[in-house]
Amino acid sequence: MKKFRIMTRLGIAGLAILLLTACPNRATQTADTSAEDPRVQAIWEKFEAQVAAYAETVDTDAMVQAETFQTTMTSSMEIEGVPSESVTVSAVDIPNRRIVADTETSGEYESNFKVLYVDSEIYFSSVFDGDEETYKLDGAEKEEMITMYEQMFTWLDSMSDPEAVTALTEEDMGAGRYDGFRVYGDVLEGEQITLDLSNNPILEGSPMPEFGLTSMVFTPEGLIAGQVTEIEGEQFLMVYDQPTAFVSGFTDMSYIMYQFDGEEITWAGDFQLSLTLNPALGESLFEPPTVTDSID
């Protein structure tokens, strides 16, 4: 089940990691702190031009000022060799510190799983093989998860503060290590820049797995074709359906994940993300369920 756990976290974490790539040259630590490489600077300049052009077509203020958002993540993957599809609908209420995520999984692992964080309490509801259970988390695990959620909200607050973002994103145009033109089988190719996200200040407190080096692969036009990311000791390729300039997490997107062991590339999942900014979230979404048991 390790693959399922990593892939699920990848899907959710995509919202945060893609936020960084909207301005990666200023939001990342360099993989190599030596003198600036003009080849890296040239790629960032082309990318920034693409971002600027795209930003003219969208309401960036709405993205920054959003107080609520709802995402739908649809994924197709294999769990221990068995095809599985899942749809996760998440709603986040930033001012009131509330989150609900409801996942429907079809296939052999058909199930429903819901997590609710409200009023500093965490509830899990699940339906599997016809058995329905609802738990209220207690003890050390509860405290650990509350800390994670509150860190996430603090992080989201900082992302809505232009001055805070500016303070966090003052890296120069030379950030990154130039790796040359890379080819990953028949799924991804282009000029590559590698960044070290392990000590990134923007990621501190965000709902992210442990990241190491992340490489971005660019088209000749300066668009991002995909990423190569090391997560929990494993490498994954994230290949966008269409090369893009504005992968902030606040736009709809589709991508394919592959596992990569240095030689073989194995399909790991298809993902589609859609997002609605400032939806009206009804109170019933955050109503605590009737508890049948507890985890302590």
C-alpha positions as CSV (number, residue, x, y, z in Angstrom):
1,M,0.0,0.0,0.0
2,K,3.1,2.3,0.1
3,K,2.6,3.2,-3.6
4,F,-1.1,4.1,-2.9
5,R,-0.1,6.3,0.0
6,I,2.6,8.1,-1.9
7,M,0.4,8.6,-5.0
8,T,-2.4,10.0,-2.9
9,R,-0.1,12.4,-1.1
10,L,1.3,13.4,-4.5
11,G,-2.2,14.2,-5.8
12,I,-3.0,16.4,-2.8
13,A,0.4,17.9,-2.6
14,G,0.2,18.9,-6.2
15,L,-1.8,21.9,-5.2
16,A,1.1,23.2,-3.1
17,I,4.0,22.1,-5.2
18,L,2.5,23.6,-8.3
19,L,2.0,26.9,-6.5
20,L,5.8,27.2,-6.3
21,T,6.4,26.7,-9.9
22,A,4.5,29.8,-10.8
23,C,7.6,31.6,-9.6
24,P,10.2,28.9,-9.1
25,N,13.3,31.1,-9.6
26,R,12.4,33.1,-6.5
27,A,10.7,30.4,-4.5
28,T,13.4,27.7,-4.4
29,Q,16.8,27.1,-3.0
30,T,19.5,26.3,-5.6
31,A,20.8,22.8,-6.0
32,D,24.2,24.3,-6.6
33,T,25.2,27.5,-4.9
34,S,28.0,28.2,-7.3
35,A,28.0,31.2,-9.6
36,E,24.9,32.0,-11.6
37,D,24.6,30.0,-14.8
38,P,23.5,32.1,-17.8
39,R,21.8,29.1,-19.3
40,V,19.6,28.9,-16.2
41,Q,18.9,32.6,-16.3
42,A,17.9,32.4,-19.9
43,I,15.3,29.6,-19.2
44,W,13.8,31.5,-16.3
45,E,13.5,34.7,-18.4
46,K,11.6,32.8,-21.1
47,F,9.4,31.2,-18.4
48,E,8.7,34.5,-16.7
49,A,7.6,36.0,-20.0
50,Q,5.2,33.1,-20.5
51,V,3.9,33.5,-16.9
52,A,3.4,37.3,-17.5
53,A,1.5,36.6,-20.7
54,Y,-0.8,34.1,-19.0
55,A,-1.4,36.3,-16.0
56,E,-2.9,38.9,-18.3
57,T,-5.7,36.4,-19.1
58,V,-6.8,35.5,-15.5
59,D,-7.9,37.2,-12.3
60,T,-4.8,36.8,-10.2
61,D,-6.3,39.0,-7.4
62,A,-9.0,36.4,-7.0
63,M,-6.4,33.7,-6.6
64,V,-4.5,35.6,-3.9
65,Q,-7.6,36.8,-2.0
66,A,-9.6,33.5,-2.0
67,E,-11.0,32.7,1.4
68,T,-12.6,29.4,0.4
69,F,-11.9,26.9,-2.4
70,Q,-13.1,23.5,-3.5
71,T,-11.1,21.0,-5.5
72,T,-12.0,17.9,-7.3
73,M,-9.1,15.5,-7.9
74,T,-9.9,12.5,-10.1
75,S,-7.2,9.8,-10.3
76,S,-6.7,6.5,-12.0
77,M,-4.0,4.2,-10.7
78,E,-3.1,0.7,-9.8
79,I,-3.1,-0.5,-6.1
80,E,-0.9,-3.6,-5.8
81,G,-1.6,-4.3,-9.5
82,V,-5.3,-3.8,-9.3
83,P,-6.9,-0.9,-11.3
84,S,-8.6,1.7,-9.1
85,E,-10.3,5.0,-9.7
86,S,-11.0,7.6,-7.1
87,V,-12.6,11.1,-6.9
88,T,-11.7,13.3,-4.0
89,V,-13.7,16.5,-3.4
90,S,-12.1,18.8,-0.9
91,A,-13.5,22.0,0.6
92,V,-11.4,24.5,2.6
93,D,-12.7,27.4,4.6
94,I,-9.6,29.4,5.5
95,P,-11.0,32.1,7.9
96,N,-12.9,29.5,10.0
97,R,-10.1,26.9,9.9
98,R,-12.3,24.1,8.5
99,I,-11.5,21.3,6.0
100,V,-13.5,18.4,4.6
101,A,-12.4,15.9,2.1
102,D,-14.6,13.1,0.7
103,T,-13.1,10.3,-1.4
104,E,-15.0,7.8,-3.5
105,T,-13.0,4.8,-4.7
106,S,-14.2,2.3,-7.3
107,G,-12.9,-1.0,-8.4
108,E,-11.8,-3.9,-6.2
109,Y,-11.0,-1.4,-3.4
110,E,-14.5,0.2,-3.6
111,S,-15.0,2.5,-0.6
112,N,-15.8,5.9,0.7
113,F,-13.6,7.8,3.1
114,K,-14.3,11.2,4.6
115,V,-12.1,13.4,6.8
116,L,-13.5,16.5,8.6
117,Y,-11.5,19.0,10.5
118,V,-13.7,21.5,12.4
119,D,-13.5,23.2,15.8
120,S,-10.1,21.6,16.5
121,E,-11.6,18.1,16.2
122,I,-10.8,15.5,13.5
123,Y,-13.4,13.0,12.3
124,F,-13.0,10.0,10.0
125,S,-15.9,8.3,8.3
126,S,-15.5,5.2,6.2
127,V,-17.6,2.7,4.3
128,F,-15.9,-0.5,3.2
129,D,-17.4,-3.8,2.3
130,G,-20.7,-2.5,3.5
131,D,-19.4,-1.6,7.0
132,E,-19.8,2.0,8.0
133,E,-17.7,3.5,10.8
134,T,-17.1,6.9,12.2
135,Y,-14.2,7.8,14.4
136,K,-13.1,10.8,16.4
137,L,-9.4,11.1,16.6
138,D,-7.8,11.4,20.1
139,G,-4.5,11.3,21.7
140,A,-1.1,12.0,20.3
141,E,-2.1,11.3,16.7
142,K,-4.9,13.9,17.0
143,E,-2.4,16.5,18.2
144,E,0.0,15.7,15.4
145,M,-2.7,16.1,12.8
146,I,-4.0,19.3,14.3
147,T,-0.5,20.8,14.2
148,M,-0.3,19.8,10.5
149,Y,-3.6,21.4,9.7
150,E,-2.9,24.6,11.6
151,Q,0.5,24.9,9.9
152,M,-1.3,24.5,6.6
153,F,-3.7,27.3,7.4
154,T,-0.9,29.6,8.6
155,W,0.9,28.8,5.3
156,L,-2.2,29.6,3.3
157,D,-2.6,32.9,5.2
158,S,1.0,33.8,4.3
159,M,0.4,32.9,0.6
160,S,-2.4,35.5,0.6
161,D,-0.1,38.3,1.9
162,P,1.8,39.8,-1.0
163,E,4.5,41.2,1.3
164,A,5.0,37.9,2.9
165,V,5.3,36.1,-0.4
166,T,7.7,38.8,-1.7
167,A,9.9,38.2,1.4
168,L,9.9,34.5,0.8
169,T,10.6,34.8,-2.9
170,E,13.7,36.9,-3.3
171,E,15.9,34.3,-4.9
172,D,17.7,35.7,-8.0
173,M,17.3,34.7,-11.6
174,G,20.2,32.3,-11.4
175,A,18.5,29.8,-9.0
176,G,18.9,26.2,-10.0
177,R,21.4,23.8,-11.6
178,Y,21.4,23.4,-15.3
179,D,21.3,19.7,-16.3
180,G,21.2,20.0,-20.1
181,F,18.7,18.5,-22.4
182,R,17.2,15.4,-20.8
183,V,15.1,12.6,-22.3
184,Y,12.9,10.3,-20.2
185,G,11.8,7.6,-22.6
186,D,9.0,8.7,-24.8
187,V,7.1,10.6,-22.1
188,L,9.2,13.7,-21.3
189,E,12.1,15.6,-22.7
190,G,13.5,19.1,-22.7
191,E,16.1,21.4,-21.0
192,Q,16.2,20.6,-17.3
193,I,16.9,22.7,-14.2
194,T,17.2,21.1,-10.8
195,L,16.1,22.7,-7.5
196,D,16.5,21.7,-3.9
197,L,13.1,21.9,-2.1
198,S,14.3,20.3,1.2
199,N,14.8,23.6,3.0
200,N,12.4,25.8,1.2
201,P,10.8,28.4,3.4
202,I,7.5,28.4,1.4
203,L,7.1,24.7,1.9
204,E,7.7,24.9,5.7
205,G,4.4,24.1,7.3
206,S,2.7,23.2,4.0
207,P,0.8,19.9,3.6
208,M,3.7,18.3,1.7
209,P,5.5,15.0,1.8
210,E,9.3,15.0,2.3
211,F,10.8,16.5,-0.9
212,G,14.4,16.3,-2.0
213,L,15.6,17.5,-5.4
214,T,13.0,18.5,-7.9
215,S,13.8,19.0,-11.6
216,M,11.8,21.0,-14.0
217,V,11.8,20.1,-17.7
218,F,11.1,23.0,-20.1
219,T,10.1,23.3,-23.8
220,P,12.1,25.5,-26.1
221,E,9.4,28.2,-25.6
222,G,9.9,28.3,-21.9
223,L,6.9,26.3,-20.8
224,I,7.0,23.6,-18.2
225,A,6.5,20.2,-19.8
226,G,6.9,18.2,-16.5
227,Q,8.8,17.7,-13.3
228,V,11.0,15.0,-11.9
229,T,10.6,14.8,-8.1
230,E,12.1,12.7,-5.4
231,I,9.6,11.8,-2.7
232,E,10.3,9.5,0.2
233,G,13.3,8.1,-1.6
234,E,11.5,7.3,-4.8
235,Q,11.5,9.3,-8.1
236,F,8.4,10.3,-10.0
237,L,7.8,12.0,-13.3
238,M,4.9,14.4,-13.5
239,V,4.0,15.0,-17.1
240,Y,1.5,17.7,-18.0
241,D,-1.1,16.9,-20.7
242,Q,-0.1,20.3,-22.2
243,P,3.1,22.3,-21.5
244,T,2.1,25.2,-19.3
245,A,3.3,28.5,-17.9
246,F,1.0,29.0,-14.9
247,V,0.8,25.8,-12.8
248,S,0.0,27.6,-9.6
249,G,-2.5,25.0,-8.3
250,F,-5.2,27.6,-8.8
251,T,-6.1,26.5,-12.3
252,D,-7.6,23.3,-13.7
253,M,-4.9,20.8,-14.9
254,S,-4.3,17.3,-15.9
255,Y,-1.1,15.3,-15.6
256,I,0.3,11.8,-15.7
257,M,2.5,10.4,-13.0
258,Y,5.3,7.8,-13.7
259,Q,7.6,6.0,-11.3
260,F,11.2,6.2,-12.5
261,D,14.1,4.1,-11.2
262,G,16.8,5.6,-13.3
263,E,16.2,3.3,-16.2
264,E,12.6,2.0,-16.4
265,I,9.6,4.3,-16.5
266,T,6.3,2.8,-15.1
267,W,2.9,4.4,-15.3
268,A,1.7,5.3,-11.8
269,G,-1.5,7.2,-12.4
270,D,-3.6,9.8,-14.3
271,F,-4.7,12.9,-12.4
272,Q,-7.2,15.6,-13.2
273,L,-7.6,18.6,-10.9
274,S,-10.4,21.2,-11.1
275,L,-10.7,24.1,-8.7
276,T,-13.4,26.6,-7.7
277,L,-12.4,29.8,-5.9
278,N,-14.6,31.3,-3.3
279,P,-17.5,28.9,-3.5
280,A,-20.3,29.2,-1.0
281,L,-19.7,26.4,1.4
282,G,-22.8,25.3,3.2
283,E,-22.7,24.7,7.0
284,S,-23.9,21.1,6.5
285,L,-20.5,20.3,4.9
286,F,-18.8,20.9,8.2
287,E,-21.4,19.3,10.5
288,P,-19.8,16.8,12.9
289,P,-21.0,13.3,12.3
290,T,-22.3,10.9,15.0
291,V,-19.2,9.1,16.4
292,T,-19.3,5.3,16.7
293,D,-15.8,4.8,18.0
294,S,-12.5,6.6,18.7
295,I,-8.9,6.2,17.8
296,D,-6.4,6.8,20.6
